[in-house]
Amino acid sequence: MEICVRYCSFFETQTSYIPQVLEQFVQLVHHQHIRVRTRSWYLFFKFVKHLRAHVGNVAETVIKSIGDLLPIHAEVQEDTSEDDMSSEQSDHSADATFNGQLYLFEAIGTISSEATIPAEKQILYARSIMDPLFSEIEKGLPAAKAGDAQAILQIHHVVMALGTLAHGFSDWTPGNSATAHHAPIKEVTEEFSRASEAILIALEALRSSSDIRTASRSAFSRLMGVMGIGMLPLLPRWIDGLLSQSSSKDEMAMFLRLLDQVVFGFKKEIYTVLDSLLTPLFQLVFAGLAEPITGTDDEIQLAELRREYLTFVQIILNNDLGAVLVSDRNQGFFETLIESVTTLAKTVTAGQGNLAASRLAFSVITRMADLWGGPNIATLGKTDISSSAPPSPAFPGFDRFLIERFHPICWAVLSEPTFLPSNDAQAKQVLNEIAGLEQTIYMKTGDMFVQHLHGSFFPSMGIDGTDFIKSMATSTERKGLASYLQVFLRNRR
């Protein structure tokens, strides 16, 4: 089996050998030796995945011949203090067997979804695998809700199997043109909406179980490829189930990463759904960000959540969805959003991921300034820094907002004694973002900003800001202003 998988390309030209090899594979996936059997499940999947275009004609035969290996029997493992389990023993574990089984589900999805197979046959194959899994969820739910560990694990396994089957049917990623030809057909999408509904029913009933949430999150990411835009109406239910009050910061971060993919993949199509779920989503995230840190693991998870939260906001802004942050429905939350981002930008003291979060936060703020600050009324690189044109921001008063709220954050960081860009590469990146924000504010507000700096800001700090203003306006890019600021900080200290 290893040799056949390694030299798969041979069979692309010598297709007459494929049925013979498949026949051998079907025997070997039933091998009596546990190690041969579980390894062969993986090799079987690799073989049919590579040759999926040539095995569609025998899909039904193959599915029937391995059907007896698909029933799931979850076994709750007893805790053992012996961590040095031998490879022979670990191969016998229920977990190893189930992980091997998942390859069989993906293999069936792969061969069932070949384009040469008629849609009604694809649906028939999918249904023949999914219906018994739906029955398992229905049968096990009452015991699982009562806290039965075996029933919970059985439902976890079933949810994983449904997600893996979906991934076999379509590994298409929304927004990825390279896999566009793998986009699922409409009839298959509708069939898998039943799987999504079954998983959501289990998730809503058992959301307090981290195992069920983990399996559901995995299934969510895989169903997206087979359901496409059909996932969007269900997003509020997925979020409600996956981000419960008992979710860890780690879970929130991983789910935000999944949402990045959804936003990037569906762009404008997601606006209405995003508009309705953004405030409750951010409320859960802010609760996670505000939790006290009780140890190193907590600190690492908090840094990860900060990074994913800021990246999520950045992806919204970068995909022309910024209007959702200031829509009628989310306007009441806008101030809290700004406060959270600016606080993260200002946090540059020692701590896990603080500088990385600050850099990202400044990048988000600069993007907001660029999007909502209106057209540029001042040009960088000119010796004449006067600009008579008035600012015309997207919202009334946003020009003042740039100067009075975003600009002071830059100097709050520059005034922080522990902020040392000459000694720290990450601090230097933050300094670069600060320079970019200052130049963006200048381009959007022109004379208004210069007058503010000359008239009140620098005098209140006891600084002659002439050189700063000159460097900001005449540098053609942020790098020039960042270099000036580095020298300025060194001299000040």
C-alpha positions in Angstrom: 0.0 0.0 0.0 2.8 2.4 0.8 4.4 1.7 -2.6 1.2 2.2 -4.5 0.6 5.6 -2.7 4.2 6.7 -3.3 4.0 6.0 -7.0 0.4 7.1 -7.5 1.3 9.0 -10.7 2.0 5.7 -12.4 -1.7 4.8 -12.2 -2.7 8.0 -13.9 -1.4 6.6 -17.1 -1.9 2.9 -16.4 -5.5 3.2 -15.2 -6.3 -0.4 -16.0 -4.5 -1.4 -12.8 -6.6 0.8 -10.5 -9.5 -1.7 -10.0 -7.0 -4.5 -9.1 -5.2 -2.3 -6.6 -8.5 -1.1 -5.1 -9.6 -4.7 -4.6 -6.4 -5.4 -2.7 -6.8 -2.2 -0.7 -10.4 -3.1 0.3 -9.0 -6.5 1.7 -6.2 -4.8 3.6 -8.5 -2.2 5.2 -10.1 -5.2 6.9 -6.8 -6.7 7.9 -6.9 -8.6 11.2 -3.7 -6.9 12.6 -4.7 -3.6 14.2 -1.6 -1.8 13.1 -1.9 -2.9 9.5 -5.6 -2.1 9.5 -5.5 1.4 10.9 -2.5 2.4 8.8 -4.2 1.1 5.7 -7.2 3.4 6.3 -4.9 6.4 5.9 -3.2 4.9 2.8 -6.5 4.0 1.2 -7.6 7.7 1.6 -4.3 9.0 0.1 -4.7 6.6 -2.9 -8.3 7.5 -3.8 -7.7 11.2 -3.2 -4.9 11.3 -5.7 -6.8 9.2 -8.2 -10.3 10.5 -7.5 -10.8 11.3 -11.2 -10.3 7.6 -12.1 -12.3 5.9 -9.3 -15.7 7.5 -9.7 -17.0 4.5 -11.7 -16.4 2.1 -8.8 -17.5 4.5 -6.0 -20.6 2.6 -5.1 -18.8 -0.7 -5.0 -16.0 0.7 -2.8 -18.5 2.4 -0.4 -20.5 -0.8 0.1 -17.3 -2.8 0.6 -16.0 -0.6 3.5 -19.4 0.2 5.0 -18.9 -2.3 7.8 -15.9 -0.2 9.1 -17.9 3.0 9.5 -20.0 2.4 12.6 -18.5 4.6 15.5 -18.0 3.1 18.9 -16.6 5.8 21.2 -14.7 4.5 24.3 -14.0 6.7 27.2 -10.3 6.3 28.0 -9.4 5.7 31.6 -6.8 8.2 32.9 -3.4 6.5 33.2 -0.3 7.8 34.9 1.9 5.9 32.6 2.8 8.4 29.9 5.5 6.1 28.3 2.9 3.9 26.5 4.6 1.9 23.8 3.8 2.5 20.1 2.3 -1.0 20.0 -0.1 -0.1 22.8 -1.0 3.3 21.4 -1.9 1.7 18.1 -4.6 -0.2 20.0 -6.1 2.9 21.6 -9.7 3.9 20.8 -8.5 7.4 19.9 -6.1 6.0 17.3 -8.8 3.8 15.8 -11.2 6.7 15.6 -8.6 9.0 14.0 -8.0 6.3 11.4 -11.7 5.9 10.8 -12.0 9.6 9.9 -9.7 8.9 6.9 -12.3 6.4 5.7 -15.1 9.1 5.9 -13.0 11.6 4.0 -12.1 8.9 1.4 -15.8 8.2 0.8 -16.5 11.9 0.4 -13.6 12.2 -2.0 -14.7 9.4 -4.3 -18.5 10.2 -4.0 -18.0 13.8 -5.2 -16.2 13.2 -8.5 -17.7 15.4 -11.2 -18.4 12.4 -13.4 -20.9 11.0 -10.9 -24.4 12.3 -11.4 -25.8 14.6 -8.7 -28.5 12.1 -7.6 -25.9 9.5 -7.0 -23.7 11.9 -5.0 -26.6 12.7 -2.8 -27.5 9.0 -2.4 -23.9 8.2 -1.3 -23.9 11.1 1.1 -27.2 10.2 2.6 -26.2 6.5 3.0 -23.3 7.7 5.3 -25.0 10.6 7.0 -28.4 9.1 8.0 -26.9 6.5 10.4 -24.8 9.3 11.9 -27.9 11.5 12.4 -29.6 8.5 14.2 -26.6 8.3 16.5 -27.0 11.9 17.5 -30.7 11.5 18.1 -30.2 8.3 20.1 -27.3 9.7 22.3 -28.6 13.2 23.0 -30.8 12.4 26.1 -27.9 10.6 27.9 -25.4 13.2 26.8 -27.6 16.0 28.2 -27.7 14.1 31.5 -23.9 14.2 31.6 -23.1 10.6 30.4 -19.4 10.8 29.3 -19.7 7.9 26.8 -22.7 9.5 25.1 -20.9 12.9 24.9 -17.8 11.3 23.3 -20.0 9.3 20.9 -21.7 12.6 19.7 -18.2 14.3 19.5 -17.0 11.5 17.2 -20.2 11.7 15.0 -19.8 15.4 14.6 -16.2 15.0 13.6 -17.2 12.3 11.1 -19.8 14.5 9.5 -17.3 17.4 9.2 -14.7 15.0 7.7 -17.1 13.6 5.2 -18.0 17.2 4.1 -14.3 18.0 3.7 -14.0 14.9 1.4 -16.9 16.1 -0.7 -15.4 19.6 -1.1 -12.1 21.1 0.0 -13.1 24.3 -1.7 -12.2 27.5 0.3 -14.5 30.5 -0.2 -12.6 33.3 -1.8 -9.8 31.1 -3.1 -9.9 31.1 -6.9 -7.4 28.2 -7.1 -10.0 25.9 -5.7 -13.0 27.5 -7.4 -13.4 24.4 -9.7 -14.0 22.3 -6.5 -17.0 24.4 -5.5 -19.9 22.1 -4.5 -23.0 21.6 -6.6 -26.2 23.0 -5.3 -27.9 19.7 -4.6 -24.9 18.5 -2.5 -24.9 21.8 -0.6 -28.6 21.3 0.3 -27.9 17.8 1.5 -25.1 18.9 3.8 -27.3 21.6 5.2 -29.0 18.7 7.0 -25.6 17.8 8.5 -25.1 21.4 9.7 -28.6 21.4 11.3 -27.9 18.1 13.1 -24.6 19.4 14.4 -26.2 22.7 15.6 -28.9 20.7 17.5 -26.2 18.8 19.3 -24.1 21.9 19.9 -27.1 23.9 21.2 -28.0 21.0 23.6 -24.4 20.4 24.8 -22.7 23.8 24.5 -21.2 23.5 28.0 -19.0 20.6 26.8 -15.6 21.8 25.4 -15.3 18.5 23.5 -18.5 19.1 21.6 -17.5 22.8 21.0 -14.2 21.6 19.6 -15.7 19.0 17.3 -18.3 21.5 16.1 -15.7 24.2 15.4 -13.8 21.7 13.3 -17.0 20.7 11.5 -17.9 24.3 10.9 -14.6 25.0 9.1 -15.1 21.9 6.9 -18.8 22.4 6.1 -18.0 25.9 4.8 -16.3 24.4 1.8 -19.3 22.2 0.9 -22.1 24.6 1.9 -20.6 27.9 0.7 -23.0 30.9 1.0 -25.5 28.5 2.6 -23.5 28.8 5.9 -24.3 32.5 6.3 -27.9 32.4 7.6 -26.7 29.9 10.2 -23.8 32.0 11.5 -25.6 33.5 14.4 -26.5 30.0 15.7 -22.9 28.8 15.2 -21.6 31.8 17.2 -24.1 31.4 19.9 -23.2 27.7 20.3 -19.4 28.0 19.9 -18.9 31.0 22.1 -20.6 30.2 25.3 -19.9 31.7 28.7 -17.6 28.8 29.4 -15.5 29.2 26.2 -11.8 29.8 26.9 -9.8 32.7 25.4 -8.1 30.1 23.2 -11.5 28.9 21.8 -12.5 32.5 21.1 -9.2 33.2 19.3 -9.6 30.1 17.1 -13.2 30.9 16.2 -12.2 34.5 15.2 -9.6 33.0 12.9 -12.4 30.9 11.3 -14.5 34.0 10.9 -11.6 35.8 9.2 -11.9 33.1 6.5 -15.7 33.6 6.3 -15.4 37.4 5.9 -12.6 37.1 3.4 -14.4 34.4 1.4 -17.8 36.0 1.2 -17.0 39.7 1.4 -20.1 41.8 0.5 -22.4 38.8 0.7 -21.8 38.6 4.5 -22.6 42.2 5.3 -26.2 41.7 6.5 -25.3 38.7 8.7 -22.2 40.5 10.1 -24.3 43.5 10.9 -26.6 41.5 13.0 -24.0 39.5 14.9 -21.2 41.9 15.4 -22.2 43.6 18.7 -23.0 40.3 20.5 -19.8 38.8 19.1 -17.7 41.7 20.3 -19.4 41.6 23.7 -18.2 38.0 24.2 -14.7 38.9 23.0 -14.4 41.9 25.3 -15.5 39.8 28.2 -12.6 37.4 27.4 -10.2 40.3 27.0 -11.2 41.6 30.4 -10.7 38.4 32.3 -8.0 38.5 35.0 -4.7 36.7 34.2 -3.9 33.8 36.6 -0.8 32.3 35.0 1.6 32.0 32.1 -0.9 30.0 30.0 -3.6 32.7 30.6 -1.1 35.4 29.4 -0.3 33.5 26.2 -4.0 32.9 25.5 -4.8 36.6 26.1 -2.1 37.6 23.7 -3.5 35.3 21.1 -7.1 36.6 21.6 -5.9 40.2 21.3 -4.1 39.4 18.1 -7.1 37.5 16.6 -9.5 40.2 17.6 -7.5 43.0 16.0 -6.9 40.9 12.9 -10.6 40.3 12.6 -11.3 44.0 12.7 -8.6 44.6 10.2 -10.0 42.0 7.8 -13.4 43.7 8.1 -11.8 47.0 7.2 -9.7 45.6 4.4 -12.6 43.9 2.7 -14.8 47.0 2.2 -17.0 46.1 5.2 -16.0 48.9 7.5 -19.5 50.4 7.2 -20.7 47.5 9.4 -18.7 49.0 12.4 -20.7 52.2 12.2 -24.1 50.9 11.1 -27.2 52.0 12.9 -27.2 48.6 14.7 -23.6 48.7 15.8 -23.1 52.5 16.3 -23.8 52.2 20.1 -20.8 49.9 20.3 -18.5 52.0 18.2 -17.0 54.0 21.2 -16.3 50.7 23.1 -14.6 49.3 20.0 -12.4 52.4 19.6 -11.6 52.4 23.3 -10.5 48.8 23.1 -8.3 49.3 20.0 -6.7 52.5 21.3 -6.0 50.9 24.7 -4.2 48.0 23.0 -2.3 50.4 20.9 -1.0 52.2 24.0 -0.1 49.0 25.9 3.6 48.7 25.1 4.9 47.8 28.5 6.6 44.4 29.1 4.2 41.5 28.7 3.3 38.6 26.5 2.5 39.9 23.0 1.9 43.6 24.1 4.1 45.1 21.4 2.7 42.8 18.7 -0.8 43.8 19.7 0.2 47.5 19.7 1.6 47.2 16.2 -1.6 45.6 15.0 -3.8 48.1 16.8 -2.0 51.1 15.2 -2.4 49.4 11.8 -6.2 49.1 12.5 -6.4 52.8 13.6 -4.5 53.9 10.5 -6.9 52.0 8.3 -9.8 53.6 10.0 -8.2 57.0 9.5 -7.6 56.3 5.8 -11.1 54.9 5.2 -13.2 57.5 7.0 -10.9 60.6 6.9 -12.1 61.5 3.5 -9.8 62.4 0.5 -6.2 63.5 1.0 -5.9 67.3 1.2 -2.2 67.4 1.9 0.6 65.7 0.0 3.7 64.1 1.5 7.2 65.0 0.3 6.5 68.7 -0.5 8.5 71.5 1.2 5.4 73.7 1.2 3.3 72.2 4.0 0.4 74.6 3.8 -2.9 73.2 2.7 -5.9 75.5 2.3 -8.4 72.9 1.4 -10.8 71.9 4.3 -11.0 68.3 5.4 -14.1 66.4 4.2 -14.4 63.2 6.4 -16.9 60.5 5.8 -18.7 61.4 9.0 -19.1 64.9 10.4 -16.5 65.7 13.0 -14.2 62.7 12.2 -11.5 65.1 11.3 -11.5 66.4 14.9 -11.7 62.8 16.1 -8.5 62.0 14.2 -6.6 64.9 15.8 -8.1 64.7 19.3 -8.4 60.9 19.8 -6.0 59.1 17.4 -3.1 61.5 17.4 -2.5 61.6 21.2 -2.2 57.8 21.3 1.0 58.1 19.3 2.6 60.4 21.8 1.4 58.4 24.8 3.5 55.5 23.5 6.4 57.7 22.6 6.4 59.1 26.1 6.4 55.6 27.7 9.9 55.2 29.3 10.1 51.5 28.6 9.4 52.0 24.9 12.8 51.6 23.3 12.7 51.2 19.5 16.5 51.4 19.2 16.9 48.3 21.3 13.9 46.2 20.3 12.8 45.1 16.8 9.1 44.8 17.7 9.2 48.3 19.3 10.7 49.6 16.0 7.8 48.1 14.1 5.4 49.9 16.4 7.3 53.2 15.8 6.9 52.6 12.1 3.1 52.2 12.5 3.0 55.4 14.6 4.8 57.3 11.9 2.3 55.9 9.3 -0.7 57.1 11.5 0.7 60.6 12.0 1.3 61.0 8.3 -2.2 59.7 7.5 -3.8 62.2 9.9 -1.8 65.0 8.2 -2.9 64.0 4.7 -6.5 63.9 5.8 -6.6 67.1 7.8 -3.7 69.2 6.5 -3.5 72.7 8.0 -6.0 71.9 10.8 -3.5 69.3 12.1 -0.4 71.6 11.7 -2.2 74.4 13.5 -3.2 72.1 16.3 0.4 70.9 16.7 1.9 74.4 16.6 -0.8 76.1 18.6 -1.6 73.8 21.5 -0.2 70.3 21.4 3.6 70.8 21.4 3.5 73.9 23.6 1.5 72.0 26.2 4.3 69.4 26.2 7.0 72.0 26.3 8.4 70.9 23.0 9.3 72.8 19.9 7.6 70.6 17.3 8.9 72.4 14.2 11.3 69.6 13.2 8.7 66.9 13.8 6.1 68.7 11.5 8.8 69.3 8.8 9.8 65.6 8.9 6.2 64.4 8.9 5.2 66.5 5.9 8.3 66.3 3.8 9.1 62.6 4.2 7.7 60.7 1.3 7.0 57.6 3.3 6.7 56.6 7.0 10.2 55.3 7.1 11.6 58.8 7.0 9.4 60.0 9.9 10.2 56.8 11.9 13.9 57.5 11.6 13.4 61.1 12.8 11.4 59.9 15.8 14.0 57.3 16.7 16.7 60.0 16.9 14.2 62.3 18.7 13.5 59.7 21.4 17.2 59.0 21.8 18.0 62.7 22.3 15.1 63.2 24.7 16.3 60.4 26.9 
